Amino acid sequence: MSAEFGNRSGAQGRISQWLRGRRRTETTDDSGREALLLAAAAAGLPLAQAAFPSGYRCSCDRVGCPTPARHPVSFAWQTQSTTDRGQIERWARHQPQANFITATGMVHDVLDVPLEAGREALERLLAAGIEVGPVAESGDGRLLFFTLTRGTPEDEDEWWPCELDCHPETMDEHPGLRWHCRGSYVLVPPARLPGDLSVDWVRGLEHELPDPLTLLEVLTDACARYARDDSEQLAAWPHRG
C-alpha cells in the first residue's frame, strides 16, 4: 500500500470517530422510521417487508434460521418490492416492528465488506475526492456501499453473485467482498438485528449513487489487506501441541 494513505491505525481512529458522529445525527427513533423508508423509496430503492428480531431469535420462528431478522417475509419478495409510497406506508403501519429489505440489481447494487476494511476504504475514497454515495453500517460487522446497478452484462463471469439465506461464497482474490446484484437484497436502514444491534445510515440518500467500478479497486485492496492482517495475527498466536 502506498505511503500516501498513512498509518492504518490512525486512519481507523479518524474514520471511527467520524462514523460515530454521523450515527449520532442520522440514527433515528421509531417516529422517524417511516420517513426514512419513504426517503429510500423516493430515491428509487425498491422495498419489501422483512423479518425482525424476536429476542435473540427471528420472527419467522424457523428453527436455526441462518439469517435472523435479515430476510424477506415472502418468497415473492422480488415481485413485491416496490417504491410505491402508499404500499410502503401500509406495510410500515401494519407491522411497525418489521425490517425492510431493498432488492438489488434493479436500480442499485450494494458492495458489502467487513467493517474494518470498509472504514479504511471509506476514508481513502473520501480523501481522494471520489464520489462514494450512500453507506450503511450493519451492527454485525459489515459496511454497505450503495451504488448504481451494472445492469445485465453479457459476460456472466463479470458477476460476483451473493447467495441468499446464507453466508455468500467469496472469491479468493477478493476476500470478504459480497457484491449484491440481481437476485439479491440487503436490509435498508433503519433496521434492527438480534442482540440489540442495528443497521443505520452513515452517509445518507442525499448522496448520489456512484458507478460501482469507481469504488471497487479501493474496496478490494482494503479487503485483501484486512484478510492478510487477520491471517498474520492468527499465525502469530501461540499453538499448543
C-alpha positions in Angstrom: 0.0 0.0 0.0 1.4 3.4 -0.9 2.6 5.7 1.9 0.2 8.5 1.0 -2.6 6.7 2.9 -0.6 6.9 6.2 -0.8 4.8 9.3 -3.6 2.3 9.3 -4.4 2.6 13.0 -4.5 6.4 12.7 -6.9 6.2 9.8 -9.1 3.8 11.6 -9.3 6.1 14.6 -10.3 9.1 12.5 -12.9 7.2 10.5 -14.3 5.5 13.6 -14.7 8.9 15.2 -16.3 10.3 12.1 -18.7 7.4 11.8 -19.8 7.7 15.5 -20.6 11.3 14.9 -22.6 10.5 11.8 -24.5 7.8 13.6 -25.5 10.1 16.4 -27.0 12.6 14.0 -28.5 10.1 11.5 -29.8 7.3 13.6 -33.5 7.8 14.4 -36.1 6.5 16.7 -39.3 4.7 15.7 -41.0 8.0 14.9 -38.6 8.6 12.0 -38.6 5.1 10.7 -41.4 5.6 8.2 -39.8 8.8 6.9 -36.5 7.1 6.3 -38.2 4.2 4.5 -40.2 6.6 2.3 -37.0 8.5 1.6 -35.3 5.3 0.4 -38.3 4.6 -1.9 -38.2 8.1 -3.2 -34.6 7.6 -4.1 -35.6 4.6 -6.2 -34.8 1.8 -3.9 -37.5 -0.9 -4.2 -38.5 -2.2 -0.7 -40.3 -5.2 0.7 -41.1 -6.4 4.2 -38.5 -8.4 6.1 -38.3 -10.4 9.4 -37.4 -8.7 12.7 -35.8 -9.8 16.0 -37.8 -11.7 18.5 -35.5 -11.7 21.4 -32.3 -13.4 20.1 -34.3 -15.3 17.5 -36.0 -14.4 14.3 -39.7 -13.5 14.0 -40.1 -16.2 11.3 -39.8 -18.9 14.0 -37.7 -21.0 11.7 -35.6 -23.4 13.8 -32.0 -22.4 13.3 -32.8 -19.5 10.9 -29.4 -18.8 9.3 -30.1 -15.1 8.8 -32.3 -14.0 11.7 -34.1 -10.7 11.0 -32.2 -10.3 7.8 -34.5 -11.9 5.2 -37.8 -11.1 3.5 -41.0 -12.5 4.9 -42.3 -13.6 1.4 -40.8 -15.8 -1.2 -42.2 -13.4 -3.7 -40.1 -10.5 -2.4 -38.7 -9.8 -5.9 -42.1 -9.1 -7.4 -43.4 -7.4 -4.2 -40.5 -5.0 -4.0 -41.8 -1.5 -4.7 -41.2 2.2 -4.4 -45.0 2.9 -4.1 -45.4 5.3 -1.2 -48.9 4.1 -0.3 -47.9 0.4 -0.1 -44.8 1.1 2.0 -46.9 3.2 4.4 -49.4 0.4 4.8 -46.6 -2.2 5.4 -44.9 0.1 7.9 -48.0 0.9 9.9 -49.4 -2.7 9.8 -46.2 -4.2 11.2 -44.3 -1.5 13.0 -41.6 -3.9 14.1 -40.8 -5.2 10.7 -37.5 -4.6 9.0 -37.4 -3.9 5.2 -35.1 -5.2 2.5 -34.2 -3.5 -0.7 -33.9 -5.6 -3.8 -30.6 -5.1 -5.6 -29.9 -5.4 -9.3 -32.9 -3.2 -10.4 -31.8 0.3 -9.7 -28.8 -0.2 -7.4 -26.2 -2.7 -6.3 -24.5 -3.0 -2.9 -20.8 -3.7 -2.2 -20.8 -5.3 1.2 -17.4 -5.5 3.0 -16.1 -6.2 6.5 -16.5 -3.2 8.8 -12.8 -2.6 9.4 -11.9 -2.9 5.8 -14.9 -0.7 4.8 -13.9 2.1 7.2 -10.4 2.1 5.9 -11.6 2.2 2.3 -14.2 4.9 3.0 -11.5 7.2 4.4 -9.3 6.6 1.4 -12.1 7.2 -1.1 -13.2 10.5 0.6 -9.6 11.7 0.9 -9.2 11.0 -2.9 -12.3 13.1 -3.7 -14.2 10.1 -5.1 -18.0 10.2 -5.1 -18.9 7.5 -2.6 -22.7 7.6 -2.4 -24.9 6.3 0.5 -23.2 4.0 3.0 -24.9 1.9 5.8 -23.3 0.2 8.8 -24.6 -3.1 10.0 -24.1 -3.9 13.7 -23.0 -7.4 12.8 -19.7 -6.0 11.4 -20.4 -5.0 7.8 -20.3 -1.8 5.8 -22.6 -1.5 2.8 -21.7 0.8 -0.1 -24.8 1.6 -2.3 -24.0 2.1 -6.0 -25.8 2.1 -9.3 -26.5 -1.3 -10.7 -24.4 -2.7 -13.5 -27.5 -4.0 -15.3 -27.2 -7.4 -17.0 -23.7 -7.8 -18.6 -23.3 -10.3 -21.4 -20.3 -11.9 -19.7 -21.7 -13.8 -16.7 -18.1 -14.1 -15.3 -18.3 -10.4 -14.5 -20.8 -11.1 -11.7 -19.8 -12.0 -8.2 -23.2 -13.3 -7.0 -24.3 -13.1 -3.4 -26.1 -16.3 -2.3 -29.3 -15.7 -0.4 -30.3 -17.1 3.0 -26.7 -18.0 3.9 -23.2 -16.5 4.1 -22.2 -15.9 0.5 -19.1 -17.6 -1.0 -16.4 -15.1 -1.9 -13.6 -15.3 -4.4 -10.1 -15.8 -3.1 -8.7 -12.7 -4.8 -11.4 -10.6 -3.2 -11.8 -12.0 0.3 -14.8 -10.7 2.3 -16.4 -8.8 -0.5 -20.0 -9.5 -1.4 -21.5 -7.9 -4.5 -25.2 -7.8 -4.1 -26.7 -7.5 -7.6 -29.6 -9.1 -9.4 -31.5 -11.7 -7.3 -30.1 -10.4 -4.0 -31.1 -8.0 -1.3 -29.8 -6.1 1.8 -31.5 -4.7 4.8 -32.3 -1.0 4.3 -31.9 1.3 7.3 -33.3 1.7 9.8 -33.3 -2.0 10.7 -32.9 -4.0 13.9 -30.9 -7.2 14.4 -30.9 -9.7 17.3 -28.7 -8.7 20.3 -29.8 -5.0 20.2 -27.8 -4.4 17.0 -29.0 -2.2 14.2 -28.4 -1.2 10.6 -28.0 2.6 10.2 -27.0 5.1 7.5 -23.6 6.7 8.0 -23.9 8.5 4.6 -27.5 9.2 3.7 -29.5 9.0 0.5 -28.8 12.7 -0.4 -25.6 11.3 -1.9 -26.0 10.1 -5.5 -25.4 6.5 -6.4 -21.9 6.1 -7.9 -20.7 3.6 -10.5 -19.5 0.5 -8.5 -16.4 0.3 -10.6 -15.2 3.7 -9.2 -15.1 2.1 -5.7 -14.0 -1.4 -6.5 -10.2 -1.1 -6.5 -10.0 0.6 -3.1 -12.6 -1.8 -1.6 -10.9 -4.9 -2.9 -7.5 -3.6 -1.8 -8.8 -2.9 1.7 -10.5 -6.3 1.9 -7.2 -8.1 0.9 -5.2 -6.2 3.5 -7.8 -7.0 6.1 -7.7 -10.7 5.3 -3.9 -10.7 5.2 -3.6 -9.0 8.6 -6.1 -11.5 10.1 -4.0 -14.4 8.7 -0.8 -12.9 10.1 -2.4 -12.4 13.5 -3.7 -16.0 13.5 -0.2 -17.3 12.5 1.4 -15.3 15.3 -0.8 -16.8 18.1 0.9 -19.5 20.2 -0.2 -23.0 19.4 -0.4 -25.7 21.9 0.7 -29.1 21.0 
